[in-house]
Amino acid sequence: MKLSVLMMTATLLLTGSAASGADDAAAIYKRRCSGCHGATGEGKSAMKAPALKGTKLEESQIIDHLLKGEPASKPPHNKGISGMTEAQAKAIAAYVKTFK
């Protein structure tokens, strides 16, 4: 009986943690990215912000783009996003890859 309680507790902690991670990624994306790239990554042509939905970029490329930037890109992506942590960049990259 103790083992089953322990297993249920572990399952709840892991499930809650995974849901929290997805919620955090969505919140970070909404706060840091959606203003230009849209709530579902559809992009905003008036701002010349490209769609992220269906991107061919790998998660690692998105992370590098967020953290290091690319000189040929327009601000804010011509350099790393100010104040963005590696954990936030990883969360955003994983979240963006869910856009279909």
C-alpha positions, 0 to 999 in steps of 0.5 A: 500500500505504501508503494502505491501511494508513493507511486501516485505521489511521484506521478502527480508531481511529474504530471504537475511539473510537466503541465507547469513547464508548458504553462510557463513556456506559453506565458514566456512566449506571450510576454516576450514574443507574441507582440510581434509573432502573434499568439499562435506564431502566425506572424504579423506582416504589418510589423514584418515579423515572420510567422513561427508556425511551421518553422523549419528551424531546429530548437537549437537554432531557435535557442541560438537566435534568441540568445545570440541573435543574428546581425542580419536580422532586424531588432530585437533579433540582431543581437541576443534578447536582453535579459533572456535566460537559457532556460527561457530560450529553451522553453520558447523554442520547444513551445514554438515547435508545437505550432502547427 
